Amino acid sequence: MGVKKVALACSVCASRNYMVTKKPERMERLEVKKYCPFCGHHTLHRETM
């Protein structure tokens, strides 16, 4: 099967800022603290469908 691309959305403003690859064996949603250019600071970004 291979890897799948998913979007990471800002938890504050909900804008989708980053695309990452996800391995199929990972079952939980990815959560990463990244810089949001719309909010202007580092926020928690969560995987979206």
C-alpha positions as CSV (number, residue, x, y, z in Angstrom):
1,M,0.0,0.0,0.0
2,G,2.6,2.7,0.8
3,V,2.3,6.1,2.4
4,K,-0.7,8.5,2.3
5,K,-0.7,12.3,2.2
6,V,-2.7,14.1,4.9
7,A,-3.2,17.8,5.7
8,L,-2.3,19.4,9.1
9,A,-4.8,22.0,10.2
10,C,-4.2,24.7,12.9
11,S,-6.2,24.1,16.0
12,V,-6.7,27.8,16.5
13,C,-7.8,29.2,13.1
14,A,-8.5,25.8,11.3
15,S,-6.4,26.7,8.2
16,R,-4.7,23.8,6.5
17,N,-1.0,24.9,6.3
18,Y,1.0,21.7,5.9
19,M,0.9,18.4,4.0
20,V,2.7,15.4,5.4
21,T,3.0,11.7,4.6
22,K,1.4,9.2,6.9
23,K,2.2,5.5,7.2
24,P,-0.8,3.2,7.0
25,E,0.2,1.3,10.2
26,R,-0.2,4.5,12.3
27,M,-3.8,4.5,13.8
28,E,-3.9,7.6,15.9
29,R,-4.1,11.1,14.5
30,L,-0.9,13.0,14.1
31,E,-0.5,16.2,16.3
32,V,2.5,18.5,15.8
33,K,3.3,21.9,17.1
34,K,4.1,24.1,14.0
35,Y,4.2,27.7,13.0
36,C,0.9,29.1,11.6
37,P,1.4,32.0,9.2
38,F,-2.2,33.1,9.7
39,C,-2.1,33.2,13.5
40,G,1.5,34.4,13.6
41,H,2.8,32.0,16.2
42,H,3.4,28.3,17.0
43,T,0.2,26.4,17.5
44,L,-0.9,22.7,17.6
45,H,-1.6,21.3,14.2
46,R,-3.8,18.2,13.9
47,E,-4.2,15.7,11.1
48,T,-7.4,16.3,9.0
49,M,-9.1,14.0,6.5
